[in-house]
Amino acid sequence: MNIGIIKKNSLFLIIFLIALFGCTQKKNHTGIPDSNLKIYECDISSEHLTRFYSYEDSLKNANLTKLVLGNFENIEAVSLIKFLDMPDSVDTIEDITNVKLTLQIDDRLNFETVDNQSLKIGKIIDNKWFESDVTWLTLSDSTEWNEGSGFSESAYELLEDLEIEETTEDTISITLSNQLIFDWIEADSTNYGIAIFSEQENSFIELYSTETANYSVLEFDFLGAEADTSVHYTSANSSAYDAFIYHKTDGDELQYYDDKLLVKNVFPTKMFLKFDITDELFIDSESTGITFLNSDISGIQDSTDFHRTRVNKATLILHRIEENSYSLAGNYSLKPYLAIDENIDIDNPETPFVYSEDYISYGDASYGEIDSDSLFTSQIEIDVTDIVQTMFSGSYDSLGDTNTYENYGMIIKSIYENYDFLLIDFYTNDESVDEVLRPKLKIIYTPPYNEQ
């Protein structure tokens, strides 16, 4: 027989088999007629959300693409900037002229007027801070502000001899004194940069940082080595570093919010949730009240079936309370974490969870955009497939090891913590909340094949 014909017939046979096994039926995972292997879809309502709360985590460094300054939700933020690579020397103060600092605004809230009254600048004194370590309490990984007292008025000298104005929309021009630049050049070791802040309530500005193309720029003219030669200095993003620091104005104690679902970037706030996902919930689904969207039964007959079930997709569905959430347009990225410690005291949320000891990363982040525009939905969906699969199978993988698992719950946090003032307040399962706005889990799963 001709080898070419054999190859051609074999190819047709392969294509036929792919088409046969690849086609799909409604309610049928593989598309094989009359098979027991089917896809089920169900909603786990907030009735089965047995415990939830939100809690504040520890203070962190904020060295990202934004500089935030102002006051919002009992948080005060201060931006820090330091310019490097200054000229080697100048003879006199008069040799320095036309000193200007330009800042670019990314966004703002209740900050219509930018001038000497709304914006303040201080020359930082005797506090050497490091961009990747600085917080409200620490200067570096081994030193602290003001010998442990934290950032305060004693950390800077308020600059009075300056002029602040918004020259064009979202561009701030600040005329600084030549004395400030002269001091930095003459004694480079005392150049600790400046602090920019505001004393206005419930208002803030988000500036672009040196990690962006719209970074802050310092400019001035000075006389060079030859006294009659004027040189123009312009800072580059590589010759400056910046960060913003923040603290709670209502006390240093970390807060928890019982029976509340809240995510914040500043002050970092995470959510803990525990749904009652057990084998009994699915085995006795008629009495537990699970809503199935494509079947009257769960397809799970016993505990063995439950642990062998494949979770195709699991989604945590939440709705944000628009009037309590972030007032500006912004992006969110919420990531699920698996609670793993059997000794977690979920009834004592005043004790924050410790990463890698109490919970581990388990799944990809879910991204989205929020906006006050009515066209934007309040619904936010978070992919928790890997976590729910762990609750079904009773085991999880960590560092190459497989560990037995009971349902200890999940933690949801923003991967943009310490980035800006974004906060999202979600509806809970309180009886006053419309049922369609309450949290729920949507699970699509395939039970194991059972030959009837």
C-alpha positions in Angstrom: 0.0 0.0 0.0 1.2 3.5 -0.8 2.8 5.0 2.3 1.5 8.5 1.4 -2.1 7.2 1.4 -1.6 5.6 4.9 -0.2 8.9 6.2 -3.1 10.8 4.7 -5.8 8.5 6.1 -4.1 8.6 9.5 -4.2 12.4 9.4 -7.9 12.4 8.7 -8.5 9.9 11.6 -6.6 12.2 14.0 -8.6 15.2 12.9 -11.8 13.3 13.3 -11.0 12.2 16.8 -9.9 15.7 17.9 -13.3 17.0 16.6 -15.2 14.3 18.3 -13.6 14.7 21.7 -13.2 18.5 21.5 -16.8 19.4 20.7 -18.8 20.5 23.8 -22.3 20.0 24.9 -24.2 22.2 27.4 -23.6 20.7 30.8 -21.0 18.3 29.4 -17.3 18.8 30.1 -16.0 16.7 27.2 -18.8 16.6 24.8 -19.2 12.8 24.9 -22.9 12.0 24.6 -24.6 10.6 27.7 -21.4 10.9 29.8 -21.7 11.5 33.5 -18.7 13.9 33.3 -20.4 17.2 33.4 -19.8 20.8 34.3 -21.8 22.3 37.2 -22.2 25.9 38.2 -23.4 27.1 41.5 -23.6 30.2 43.7 -22.5 30.1 47.4 -24.4 32.9 48.9 -23.4 35.2 51.8 -25.4 32.9 54.0 -22.4 30.7 54.0 -19.9 33.5 54.7 -19.3 32.6 58.3 -16.6 35.1 59.3 -15.1 38.2 57.8 -13.4 41.4 58.9 -10.7 43.9 57.8 -7.5 44.8 59.5 -4.7 47.3 59.2 -1.2 46.0 58.6 2.2 47.5 59.5 3.7 50.7 58.1 5.7 50.2 54.9 8.0 52.1 52.6 6.3 54.0 49.8 8.9 54.3 47.0 6.8 54.0 43.9 5.6 56.0 40.9 3.6 58.5 42.9 4.4 61.1 45.6 1.4 61.8 47.8 1.0 64.7 50.2 -2.0 65.9 52.1 -4.6 64.6 54.6 -7.3 62.0 53.9 -9.3 59.5 56.1 -7.2 60.3 59.2 -3.9 59.7 57.3 -1.3 62.4 56.8 1.2 62.0 53.9 4.4 64.0 53.3 6.5 63.8 50.2 10.3 63.8 50.4 12.7 64.8 47.6 16.5 65.0 47.5 18.6 66.3 44.6 22.1 64.9 44.0 25.1 65.8 41.8 25.1 69.5 42.7 27.9 71.7 41.4 31.2 71.3 43.2 31.4 74.8 44.4 30.3 78.5 44.0 32.1 81.5 45.5 29.1 83.4 46.9 25.4 83.2 47.3 25.0 85.9 44.7 26.5 83.5 42.2 23.3 81.5 42.3 20.2 82.8 40.6 16.8 81.8 39.1 16.2 78.8 41.4 13.0 77.0 40.5 11.5 73.6 41.4 8.8 72.2 39.1 6.4 69.5 40.2 3.9 67.7 38.0 0.5 66.7 39.4 -0.9 63.3 38.5 -4.2 63.7 40.4 -5.8 65.6 43.3 -8.8 65.7 45.6 -10.2 69.0 47.1 -7.0 70.8 46.3 -8.2 73.5 43.9 -5.7 76.2 44.8 -1.9 75.6 45.0 0.0 78.4 46.6 2.0 79.4 49.7 -1.0 78.9 51.9 -2.0 75.4 50.8 1.4 74.0 50.2 4.4 74.0 52.7 8.0 73.1 52.2 10.6 72.3 54.8 14.4 71.9 54.6 15.1 68.5 56.2 17.8 68.9 58.9 20.1 66.2 60.5 18.1 63.3 59.2 19.7 61.2 56.4 16.9 59.2 54.8 17.1 56.4 52.2 14.6 56.1 49.4 14.1 52.4 49.7 13.7 52.3 53.5 12.2 55.6 54.7 8.9 55.5 56.6 7.3 57.9 59.1 9.3 56.2 61.8 12.5 55.1 60.1 15.2 56.7 58.0 16.9 53.5 56.9 16.9 49.8 58.0 18.9 50.8 61.1 18.2 54.4 61.9 15.1 56.4 62.9 13.7 59.9 62.6 14.7 62.1 65.5 16.2 59.2 67.5 12.9 57.3 67.5 10.3 60.0 67.8 9.3 59.8 64.2 8.9 62.5 61.5 7.7 65.8 63.1 8.3 69.6 62.9 11.7 69.1 64.5 12.8 67.2 61.4 12.7 70.2 59.1 13.1 74.0 58.9 10.1 75.6 57.3 11.1 77.6 54.3 9.4 81.1 54.2 11.4 82.7 51.4 9.7 81.1 48.5 6.8 81.5 46.0 4.4 78.7 45.0 2.0 78.8 42.1 0.3 76.6 39.6 1.7 78.1 36.4 -0.3 75.8 34.1 -2.8 73.1 34.8 -1.2 70.4 36.9 2.2 72.0 36.9 3.5 73.6 40.1 6.3 76.1 40.0 8.2 76.9 43.2 10.7 79.7 43.4 13.3 78.8 46.0 15.9 80.9 47.8 19.5 80.8 46.5 20.6 80.4 50.2 19.1 76.9 50.2 21.1 75.8 47.1 24.3 77.6 48.4 24.1 75.6 51.7 23.7 72.3 49.9 26.7 73.0 47.6 29.0 74.3 50.4 28.2 71.5 52.7 27.0 68.5 50.7 26.8 66.4 53.8 24.0 68.5 55.1 21.9 68.0 51.9 19.0 66.0 53.3 16.5 67.2 50.8 13.1 68.8 51.4 9.7 67.8 52.7 6.5 68.9 50.9 3.3 68.8 52.8 -0.1 70.4 53.4 -2.1 71.3 56.5 -5.5 71.3 54.6 -8.0 68.8 55.8 -9.6 66.1 53.5 -7.5 67.0 50.5 -4.4 65.7 48.8 -2.2 65.8 45.7 -0.6 63.0 43.9 2.7 64.0 42.2 4.7 62.1 39.7 7.9 60.6 41.1 11.4 60.1 39.7 10.3 56.7 38.5 8.2 58.4 35.8 8.9 60.7 32.8 7.2 63.6 34.6 9.5 63.7 37.6 10.3 66.8 39.7 13.0 69.1 38.3 15.2 71.5 40.1 16.8 74.3 38.0 19.1 77.2 38.7 21.9 79.3 37.2 25.3 79.7 38.7 28.7 81.1 37.9 31.2 78.5 36.9 34.9 78.2 37.4 35.3 81.2 35.2 33.5 84.0 37.0 32.0 85.5 33.8 30.5 82.2 32.6 26.9 81.4 33.6 26.0 77.7 33.9 22.5 76.3 33.9 21.9 73.3 36.3 19.0 71.0 35.6 18.4 67.9 37.7 17.8 64.6 36.0 15.6 61.8 37.4 18.8 59.8 37.9 20.2 62.6 40.0 17.4 62.7 42.5 15.4 60.3 44.7 12.1 60.6 46.4 9.4 58.8 48.5 6.4 59.7 50.5 5.8 58.8 54.2 2.6 58.7 56.1 1.1 58.0 59.5 -2.3 57.8 61.2 -3.4 61.0 62.8 -5.8 59.2 65.2 -3.1 57.2 66.9 -0.5 54.6 66.2 -2.5 51.5 67.2 -3.4 49.2 64.3 -7.2 49.1 63.8 -9.5 46.2 62.8 -13.0 46.5 61.4 -15.2 43.7 62.6 -17.9 42.6 60.1 -16.5 45.0 57.5 -15.0 44.4 54.1 -12.5 47.1 53.3 -9.3 47.3 51.3 -6.9 50.3 51.5 -3.5 51.1 50.0 -2.7 53.7 52.7 -2.9 52.8 55.6 -2.5 49.1 54.3 -5.7 47.3 55.1 -6.6 43.7 54.2 -9.7 41.6 54.2 -10.2 38.2 55.8 -13.1 36.0 54.6 -14.2 32.5 55.4 -16.9 30.7 53.4 -18.2 27.4 54.7 -16.9 25.2 51.9 -17.3 21.6 53.0 -18.2 18.2 51.6 -21.5 18.3 53.5 -22.4 21.5 51.8 -22.4 19.8 48.4 -23.4 16.2 49.4 -26.6 17.5 51.1 -27.0 20.4 48.7 -30.8 20.3 48.7 -31.0 21.2 52.4 -28.0 23.6 52.5 -29.6 25.9 49.9 -26.9 26.1 47.2 -28.2 27.6 44.0 -27.3 25.6 40.9 -27.5 27.4 37.6 -27.6 24.3 35.3 -28.8 21.4 37.4 -31.0 20.4 40.4 -28.2 18.5 42.1 -24.5 19.0 42.9 -23.2 15.9 41.1 -21.1 15.1 44.2 -22.3 12.0 46.1 -19.8 11.6 48.9 -16.5 12.9 50.4 -14.4 11.1 47.9 -16.2 12.8 45.1 -15.8 16.2 46.8 -12.0 15.8 47.2 -11.6 14.6 43.6 -13.7 17.4 42.1 -11.9 19.7 39.6 -12.7 23.4 40.2 -12.7 24.9 36.8 -13.3 28.5 38.0 -14.1 30.1 41.3 -14.9 33.8 41.6 -15.4 35.9 44.6 -18.0 38.6 43.7 -18.2 41.8 45.7 -19.9 45.1 45.3 -18.3 48.3 46.4 -20.1 51.0 48.3 -19.5 53.9 45.9 -20.1 56.7 48.4 -17.6 55.2 50.8 -14.9 54.3 48.3 -12.1 56.2 46.5 -13.3 59.5 45.2 -10.9 59.6 42.2 -10.7 57.3 39.2 -8.1 54.7 39.7 -7.0 51.1 39.1 -7.1 48.3 41.6 -5.4 45.0 41.7 -6.7 42.6 44.4 -4.8 39.4 45.1 -6.0 36.3 47.1 -4.0 34.6 49.8 -4.6 31.3 51.4 -4.8 31.2 55.2 -2.8 28.1 56.3 -2.2 28.2 60.0 -4.6 26.0 62.0 -3.9 28.1 65.1 -5.2 31.3 63.5 -7.5 33.0 66.0 -10.1 34.4 63.6 -12.1 35.6 66.6 -9.3 37.9 67.6 -8.6 40.0 64.5 -6.5 42.5 66.6 -3.6 40.2 65.9 -2.5 40.8 62.3 -1.6 37.8 60.1 2.0 37.1 59.4 2.9 36.4 55.8 4.4 32.9 55.1 3.4 31.8 58.6 -0.3 32.5 58.6 -1.0 32.9 54.9 0.7 32.4 51.6 0.2 33.7 48.0 -2.2 31.4 46.2 -3.5 32.7 42.9 -3.1 35.6 40.5 -4.2 39.2 41.1 -7.5 40.4 39.5 -7.2 43.9 37.9 -9.8 46.5 37.2 -10.7 50.1 37.2 -13.0 52.1 39.4 -14.6 55.4 38.5 -17.4 57.6 39.9 -19.0 57.6 36.4 -22.3 55.8 36.5 -21.3 53.7 33.5 -18.9 51.8 35.7 -20.3 48.9 37.6 -19.9 48.5 41.3 -19.3 44.8 41.0 -15.7 43.6 41.5 -14.7 40.0 40.7 -11.7 38.3 42.2 -10.3 35.0 40.9 -10.0 32.6 43.8 -9.9 29.3 41.8 -6.7 28.0 43.3 -7.9 28.7 46.9 -11.3 27.0 46.4 -9.6 24.0 44.7 -7.6 23.6 47.9 -10.7 23.7 50.0 -12.1 20.9 47.8 -9.0 18.7 47.6 -7.9 19.1 51.2 -4.3 19.8 50.3 -2.1 22.6 49.0 1.4 22.9 47.6 4.0 25.1 49.1 7.8 25.2 48.3 7.5 21.8 46.5 5.7 20.1 49.4 2.1 18.9 49.5 0.3 19.7 52.8 -3.0 18.6 54.1 -5.5 21.4 54.5 -8.7 22.4 56.2 -10.6 25.5 55.3 -9.0 28.3 57.3 -10.3 31.1 55.0 -8.7 33.5 52.6 -7.1 37.0 52.7 -7.6 39.6 50.0 -5.2 42.5 49.7 -4.1 45.1 47.2 -0.8 44.6 45.4 -0.6 48.4 45.2 -0.3 48.9 49.0 1.6 52.1 49.9 0.9 53.5 46.4 -1.9 56.0 47.0 -5.0 56.8 49.1 -7.2 54.3 47.1 -9.8 52.5 49.3 -12.7 50.2 48.4 -15.5 49.6 50.9 -17.6 46.6 50.0 -21.1 45.6 51.0 -21.3 42.8 53.5 -24.0 40.2 54.3 -25.7 42.5 56.7 -29.5 41.9 56.5 -30.0 45.6 55.6 -28.1 45.0 52.4 -29.9 44.1 49.2 -29.2 40.4 48.5 -27.8 41.1 45.0 -25.1 43.3 46.6 -23.9 40.8 49.2 -20.7 38.8 48.8 -20.9 35.4 47.1 -18.8 32.7 45.5 -19.5 31.5 42.0 -18.0 28.1 41.4 -17.8 26.1 38.1 -16.6 22.6 38.7 -16.5 19.1 37.3 -17.1 16.2 39.7 -15.3 12.9 39.0 -16.8 10.4 36.5 -19.2 8.0 38.2 -20.5 5.2 36.1 -24.2 4.7 36.9 
